[in-house]
Amino acid sequence: PASRSPELQRFGEQPAGLCGHWPQGGAMQAICGSILLVVAGALVVMFLASFDSLEYQEIGLNYSWLSESVEPTPYASGRYYLGLGNHFIKFPKVVKSVYFLDDTSVANQAPALQSRTRDGLNVRLEVSFQYRLRFQDLYKLFSTLGTSYEQTFVRIAIEQLTTAATMHNAHFFFSNRTTISTQMHKMLNDHFEQRAFAEVPFFQLRTVHLPTEFEDAIRATQVKQQEIQIAHLEQKSNRVAFQTKVLQAEQAVKVMMNEAEAEAASIKAENEAYCKQYQITQDLQSQSLEKLMSSTGWDSRQLLDYLRIRAVRDHPSEKTTIRL
């Protein structure tokens, strides 16, 4: 017909659709196929780009590039479908270390902390600590401190630790360093939990630098204190030795007393036995002499004469002297 366009007149008929059948349109079909392939590829790429993953040592928040917003719910390690234009803002799950040292070769460190003691002496502290982000407060951390939170952590640590150093005098740093370390750890951890949405599970007070003159005086004092302690221990040892000797002497006296009492008891028993035996013998002899007097009709004088004669008879002749 006369109303046909030049393109339709060229191909001889009206198309059936966007990529419909063209009797003489092989080139147009190739173009449509290429467009479909590009669209399909773009859809696949967009689908794959909607996924993001977190490693085992990572946690994260879902950030939407299209709406420029962050989902409050935190994500643990794993692979997730987030949607088109979304990706994770990643944070460490494990503990991270911060150092304040004079040794510049250590990574992730700042210079040693400079402060003053309660009695006004300069003090330089070398410390380190390990912090860990709290999973449930990850959105609060991001919305408050952003992704540069560690710089804020360092400033918080400087403020808290230098303040803690002013609570103790210089001598206390020598005699009670463990107590100071515990107090600093508690102050730092409490502030991190309340203000920084993190916790500090570990803290190390590595070195305390005080003025040289003060350190020398403290060392001299400690040497004298050690000498005093040694003298006290020697005195205690000598006291124990002397007390031991006294106990040994008292025990020896008790032994001697027991032996003497035993010997006295033995002598007494022997004497009592001898006396009893002698008494019995004398009683028997008295009874015998009484019977002799009865049978012979002697008087006491005659009996005494008999006893004298018998005594001389029984006495050994070589030991006997008689006066006539």
C-alpha positions in Angstrom: 0.0 0.0 0.0 1.0 3.6 -0.4 0.9 4.3 3.4 3.7 1.9 4.2 6.9 3.3 5.6 10.1 3.0 3.5 11.4 0.4 5.9 8.3 -1.7 5.6 8.3 -1.3 1.8 11.9 -2.5 1.9 11.1 -5.8 3.8 7.7 -6.2 2.2 5.5 -6.6 5.4 4.7 -5.3 8.9 6.7 -6.8 11.9 5.0 -9.1 14.4 6.8 -7.7 17.5 10.0 -6.3 18.9 12.0 -9.3 17.7 9.3 -11.0 15.7 9.7 -12.8 12.5 11.1 -10.8 9.6 11.1 -12.6 6.4 14.2 -10.8 5.3 15.4 -9.5 8.8 18.3 -11.8 9.9 20.4 -8.9 11.0 17.6 -7.5 13.2 17.2 -10.9 14.9 20.9 -11.0 15.7 20.7 -7.5 17.3 17.7 -8.5 19.4 19.5 -11.7 20.6 22.5 -9.6 21.6 20.3 -7.3 23.6 18.7 -10.2 25.4 22.1 -11.7 26.2 23.4 -8.3 27.6 20.2 -7.9 29.7 20.5 -11.4 31.0 24.2 -11.0 31.8 23.4 -7.7 33.6 20.7 -9.4 35.7 23.2 -12.2 36.6 25.8 -9.7 37.6 23.4 -7.6 39.6 22.2 -10.8 41.4 25.7 -11.9 42.2 26.5 -8.3 43.3 23.6 -8.6 45.8 25.7 -11.1 47.9 28.4 -10.3 50.3 30.3 -12.3 52.9 32.1 -11.9 56.2 35.1 -13.9 57.2 35.3 -15.8 60.5 37.1 -13.0 62.2 34.7 -10.3 61.0 31.3 -8.9 61.8 29.5 -6.3 59.8 26.6 -3.9 59.1 24.4 -3.9 55.9 24.9 -0.6 54.0 22.6 0.3 51.2 24.2 2.4 48.4 20.9 3.3 46.9 19.2 4.6 50.1 22.5 5.6 51.8 21.4 3.9 55.0 22.7 1.3 57.4 20.6 -1.6 58.8 20.8 -1.6 62.6 21.0 -5.4 62.9 24.6 -6.6 63.0 25.7 -9.7 61.0 28.1 -12.5 62.1 30.5 -14.3 59.8 28.9 -16.0 56.7 27.6 -15.3 53.2 24.3 -13.3 52.9 22.0 -12.0 50.2 21.8 -8.2 50.9 20.0 -6.9 47.8 21.1 -4.8 44.9 23.5 -2.0 45.8 24.1 -3.3 49.3 27.4 -4.4 50.9 28.9 -5.0 54.4 30.8 -2.4 56.4 33.2 -4.8 58.1 34.6 -4.7 61.6 37.0 -7.0 63.5 35.5 -9.8 65.6 38.7 -10.7 67.4 40.6 -8.6 70.0 42.9 -5.8 68.7 45.9 -4.5 70.4 46.9 -0.9 71.1 50.4 -0.1 72.4 51.9 3.0 74.0 55.7 2.3 73.9 59.0 3.9 73.4 59.9 1.1 70.9 58.9 2.5 67.5 59.4 -0.9 65.8 56.1 -2.2 67.2 53.1 -1.9 64.8 49.9 -0.1 65.8 51.5 1.8 68.6 51.8 5.4 70.0 54.5 6.9 72.2 54.6 6.2 75.9 52.1 8.1 78.0 53.4 11.2 79.8 51.7 12.2 83.1 52.4 13.2 86.7 52.0 11.4 90.0 49.9 12.7 92.8 53.0 14.2 94.5 53.9 16.1 91.3 56.7 14.0 89.7 56.9 13.3 86.0 56.0 9.7 85.1 56.2 8.0 81.7 54.1 4.8 81.3 54.6 2.1 78.7 51.3 0.2 78.5 49.3 -2.0 76.1 45.8 -3.3 76.0 43.5 -5.4 73.9 40.0 -4.3 73.0 37.0 -6.2 71.5 34.0 -4.6 69.8 30.6 -5.7 71.3 28.5 -7.4 68.7 25.2 -6.2 70.0 26.4 -2.5 70.1 27.9 -2.5 66.6 25.3 -0.1 65.1 25.7 2.3 68.0 29.5 2.2 67.5 29.1 3.0 63.8 26.5 5.7 64.2 28.5 7.4 67.0 32.2 7.0 66.0 32.0 5.8 62.4 34.7 3.6 60.9 37.6 5.6 62.4 36.7 4.5 65.9 40.2 3.3 66.8 41.5 6.9 66.8 38.9 7.7 69.3 39.8 4.6 71.3 43.4 5.8 71.5 42.3 9.3 72.7 40.1 7.7 75.3 42.9 5.5 76.5 45.3 8.4 76.8 42.8 10.4 78.8 41.9 7.6 81.2 45.4 6.2 81.8 47.0 9.6 82.4 44.2 10.5 84.8 44.7 7.2 86.6 48.4 7.9 87.0 47.6 11.1 89.0 45.8 9.1 91.7 48.9 7.6 93.2 52.2 8.9 94.5 55.5 8.0 93.0 56.5 5.5 95.7 53.2 3.6 95.2 54.3 2.8 91.6 57.3 0.9 93.0 55.6 -0.9 95.9 52.1 -1.6 94.4 52.5 -1.8 90.6 50.0 -4.7 90.4 47.4 -2.8 92.2 47.8 0.2 89.9 47.6 -2.0 86.9 44.4 -3.5 88.1 42.8 -0.1 88.8 43.9 1.2 85.4 42.4 -1.8 83.7 39.1 -1.3 85.5 38.9 2.4 84.7 39.7 1.8 81.0 37.3 -1.1 80.7 34.4 0.7 82.4 34.8 3.8 80.2 35.0 1.7 77.0 31.8 -0.2 78.0 29.9 3.0 78.8 31.2 5.3 76.1 32.9 3.3 73.3 30.6 0.3 72.9 33.6 -2.1 73.4 35.4 -3.9 76.2 39.0 -4.3 77.3 39.6 -7.9 78.4 43.4 -7.5 78.8 45.7 -4.8 80.0 49.4 -4.7 80.6 51.4 -2.1 82.6 54.8 -2.8 81.0 57.2 -0.1 82.3 57.1 2.9 84.7 59.7 5.6 84.1 60.2 8.1 87.0 62.9 10.7 87.4 66.4 9.2 87.7 67.2 10.7 91.1 63.9 9.4 92.6 64.5 5.9 91.1 68.0 5.8 92.6 66.7 6.9 96.0 64.0 4.2 95.9 66.5 1.5 94.9 68.7 2.5 97.9 65.6 2.4 100.2 64.7 -1.0 98.9 68.2 -2.3 99.5 68.1 -1.0 103.1 64.6 -2.6 103.5 66.0 -5.9 102.3 68.9 -5.7 104.7 66.4 -5.0 107.5 64.3 -7.9 106.5 67.4 -10.1 106.4 68.4 -9.0 109.9 64.9 -9.7 111.1 65.1 -13.2 109.6 68.5 -13.8 111.1 67.2 -12.6 114.5 64.2 -14.9 114.2 66.5 -17.8 113.2 68.7 -17.2 116.2 65.7 -16.9 118.5 64.4 -20.3 117.2 67.9 -21.8 117.7 68.1 -20.5 121.3 64.6 -21.7 122.1 65.5 -25.1 120.7 68.5 -25.3 123.0 66.4 -24.3 126.0 63.9 -26.9 125.1 66.7 -29.5 124.8 68.1 -28.5 128.2 64.6 -28.6 129.8 64.1 -32.1 128.2 67.5 -33.2 129.5 66.6 -32.0 133.0 63.3 -33.9 132.8 65.2 -37.0 131.7 67.6 -36.7 134.7 64.7 -36.1 137.1 63.0 -39.2 135.8 66.1 -41.2 136.1 66.8 -39.9 139.6 63.2 -40.6 140.7 63.4 -44.1 139.2 66.7 -44.8 141.0 65.3 -43.4 144.3 62.2 -45.5 143.9 64.4 -48.6 143.2 66.6 -47.9 146.3 63.5 -47.3 148.4 61.9 -50.6 147.1 65.2 -52.5 147.9 65.4 -51.0 151.4 61.8 -51.7 152.1 62.3 -55.3 150.9 65.5 -55.7 152.9 63.8 -54.2 156.0 60.8 -56.4 155.6 63.1 -59.5 155.1 65.2 -58.5 158.1 62.2 -58.0 160.3 60.8 -61.3 159.3 64.2 -62.9 160.0 64.4 -61.2 163.4 60.8 -62.3 164.2 61.6 -65.9 163.4 64.9 -65.8 165.4 63.1 -64.2 168.3 60.5 -67.0 168.2 63.2 -69.6 168.0 65.1 -68.1 171.0 61.9 -67.9 172.9 61.3 -71.6 172.4 64.9 -72.3 173.3 64.5 -70.5 176.6 61.4 -72.4 177.3 62.9 -75.8 176.6 66.2 -75.1 178.5 64.8 -73.1 181.4 67.4 -70.3 180.8 67.0 -66.8 181.9 67.9 -63.8 179.7 71.4 -63.6 181.0 72.1 -67.2 180.1 70.6 -66.7 176.7 72.9 -63.7 176.0 75.9 -65.8 177.0 74.8 -68.5 174.6 74.4 -65.9 171.8 77.9 -64.6 172.5 79.5 -68.0 172.3 77.6 -68.8 169.0 78.6 -65.5 167.5 82.3 -66.3 168.3 81.9 -69.8 166.9 80.3 -68.6 163.6 82.8 -65.7 163.1 85.8 -66.6 160.9 88.8 -67.6 163.1 91.3 -65.5 161.0 89.2 -62.4 161.8 88.6 -63.1 165.5 90.4 -61.6 168.4 89.6 -62.6 172.0 90.8 -60.9 175.1 91.1 -63.1 178.2 
